Amino acid sequence: MAKTKKHPTGTIAQNKKARHDYFIEHKFEAGLVLAGWEVKSLRASKLQLVDSYVLLKDGEAWLLGSHITPLMTASTHVIADPTRTRKLLLNRRELEKLATAVQQKGYACVCLSWYWSKHMVKCEIALGKGKKEYDKRDTERERDAGRELQRAVRNKGKEE
């Protein structure tokens, strides 16, 4: 039996801005409550996560700011709201862990990516601490140095 990857080419969308703006500390996998037209649009990768975040209210987690563009063929008889608030499905322990961490100074709960897990859509949310401007520059510097190192290693193998 073949070994399955964590996200087997089933990534629908990623929120790269969240990784740029936050230090990611803990990740959680959450299910989503979706309508039928939303699932059809997700199969066509019509999702944007740029300004999405998680709101914890009354012991429940809600995803705000995600935008699913409705397909013209799938939503003819339904009035589609592309930016509606969607409920996240998490265990009680995970919800309590998120709630206590978000109440601390500087922590936020953001959505990193949506992906397919078998036949279901999952959302990877993370607990992150906001980066300052100089932290963002340091991250870019480290990434550039890593790229230069990889290029040097790759080119050294070609010269021989």
C-alpha positions as CSV (number, residue, x, y, z in Angstrom):
1,M,0.0,0.0,0.0
2,A,1.4,3.4,-1.0
3,K,2.2,5.9,1.8
4,T,0.0,8.9,1.7
5,K,1.5,12.4,2.1
6,K,0.1,15.0,4.5
7,H,-1.3,17.2,1.7
8,P,-1.3,14.9,-1.4
9,T,-1.4,17.4,-4.3
10,G,-4.8,18.4,-2.8
11,T,-3.9,21.8,-1.7
12,I,-6.7,24.2,-2.8
13,A,-5.2,27.5,-1.6
14,Q,-2.5,28.8,0.7
15,N,-2.3,32.0,2.7
16,K,1.4,33.0,2.1
17,K,0.8,36.4,3.6
18,A,0.1,34.8,7.0
19,R,3.5,33.1,7.0
20,H,5.1,36.5,6.2
21,D,3.2,38.4,8.9
22,Y,3.3,35.8,11.8
23,F,5.7,33.5,13.6
24,I,3.8,30.2,13.4
25,E,3.9,28.3,16.7
26,H,1.1,25.7,16.7
27,K,-0.9,24.2,13.8
28,F,-4.3,22.6,13.9
29,E,-6.4,20.8,11.3
30,A,-10.1,21.8,11.3
31,G,-13.1,20.6,9.3
32,L,-15.4,23.1,7.6
33,V,-19.2,23.5,7.4
34,L,-19.7,24.2,3.7
35,A,-22.6,24.5,1.2
36,G,-22.8,22.4,-1.9
37,W,-22.0,25.2,-4.3
38,E,-18.9,26.0,-2.2
39,V,-17.6,22.5,-2.6
40,K,-18.1,22.7,-6.4
41,S,-16.2,26.0,-6.5
42,L,-13.4,24.5,-4.4
43,R,-13.0,21.7,-6.9
44,A,-12.2,24.4,-9.4
45,S,-9.8,26.1,-6.9
46,K,-11.9,29.3,-6.7
47,L,-10.7,30.3,-3.2
48,Q,-8.8,33.3,-1.8
49,L,-7.4,33.3,1.8
50,V,-5.5,36.6,1.8
51,D,-7.2,38.4,4.7
52,S,-8.8,35.4,6.4
53,Y,-8.7,34.9,10.2
54,V,-10.3,32.8,12.9
55,L,-12.7,34.3,15.4
56,L,-13.3,32.4,18.7
57,K,-16.8,33.2,20.0
58,D,-19.1,31.3,22.5
59,G,-16.8,28.2,22.5
60,E,-16.9,27.9,18.7
61,A,-14.4,28.8,15.9
62,W,-15.5,30.9,12.9
63,L,-13.5,31.6,9.8
64,L,-13.9,35.2,8.4
65,G,-12.5,36.9,5.4
66,S,-12.2,33.8,3.1
67,H,-13.6,34.4,-0.4
68,I,-15.1,31.5,-2.5
69,T,-16.0,32.7,-6.0
70,P,-19.3,31.0,-7.0
71,L,-19.4,29.1,-10.3
72,M,-22.0,30.3,-12.7
73,T,-23.1,26.7,-13.5
74,A,-23.2,25.5,-9.9
75,S,-25.1,28.3,-8.2
76,T,-28.0,29.1,-10.6
77,H,-30.8,28.4,-8.1
78,V,-28.9,29.5,-4.9
79,I,-28.1,33.0,-3.8
80,A,-24.4,32.6,-3.1
81,D,-22.6,34.8,-0.5
82,P,-18.9,34.4,-1.3
83,T,-17.5,36.0,1.9
84,R,-19.9,34.4,4.4
85,T,-18.7,33.4,7.9
86,R,-17.9,29.6,8.0
87,K,-17.9,27.4,11.0
88,L,-14.7,25.5,11.8
89,L,-15.0,22.0,13.4
90,L,-12.5,21.5,16.2
91,N,-12.3,19.4,19.4
92,R,-13.1,21.0,22.7
93,R,-9.5,20.7,23.9
94,E,-8.2,22.4,20.7
95,L,-10.7,25.2,21.1
96,E,-9.7,25.8,24.7
97,K,-6.0,25.8,23.7
98,L,-6.7,28.4,21.0
99,A,-8.9,30.5,23.2
100,T,-6.3,30.7,26.0
101,A,-3.5,31.5,23.6
102,V,-5.4,34.2,21.7
103,Q,-6.2,36.0,25.0
104,Q,-2.4,36.4,25.5
105,K,-0.7,39.5,24.1
106,G,0.3,39.4,20.5
107,Y,-1.2,36.0,19.5
108,A,-3.6,35.6,16.6
109,C,-5.3,32.6,15.0
110,V,-5.0,32.6,11.2
111,C,-5.9,30.3,8.4
112,L,-2.8,28.9,6.5
113,S,-4.3,26.7,3.8
114,W,-7.3,24.6,2.6
115,Y,-6.7,21.2,1.2
116,W,-8.5,17.9,0.4
117,S,-8.3,15.1,2.9
118,K,-9.8,12.1,1.1
119,H,-13.2,13.5,0.1
120,M,-13.4,16.2,2.7
121,V,-12.1,19.8,2.8
122,K,-9.8,20.6,5.7
123,C,-8.5,23.9,6.9
124,E,-5.0,24.3,8.4
125,I,-5.2,27.0,11.1
126,A,-2.3,28.2,13.1
127,L,-1.6,30.1,16.3
128,G,0.9,32.8,15.5
129,K,2.7,35.8,17.0
130,G,2.8,39.0,15.0
131,K,6.2,39.9,13.4
132,K,7.7,43.3,13.5
133,E,9.1,45.0,10.4
134,Y,12.7,44.1,11.2
135,D,11.7,40.4,11.8
136,K,10.2,40.3,8.3
137,R,13.5,41.7,6.8
138,D,15.5,39.1,8.7
139,T,13.3,36.3,7.4
140,E,13.8,37.6,3.8
141,R,17.6,37.8,4.4
142,E,17.7,34.2,5.6
143,R,15.7,33.0,2.7
144,D,17.9,34.8,0.2
145,A,21.0,33.4,1.9
146,G,19.5,29.9,1.7
147,R,18.8,30.3,-2.0
148,E,22.4,31.5,-2.7
149,L,23.7,28.5,-0.8
150,Q,21.5,26.1,-2.8
151,R,22.6,27.7,-6.1
152,A,26.3,27.4,-5.1
153,V,25.8,23.7,-4.2
154,R,23.9,23.1,-7.5
155,N,26.5,24.9,-9.6
156,K,29.4,23.2,-7.9
157,G,28.0,19.8,-9.0
158,K,27.8,21.0,-12.7
159,E,31.3,22.4,-12.8
160,E,32.9,19.0,-12.0
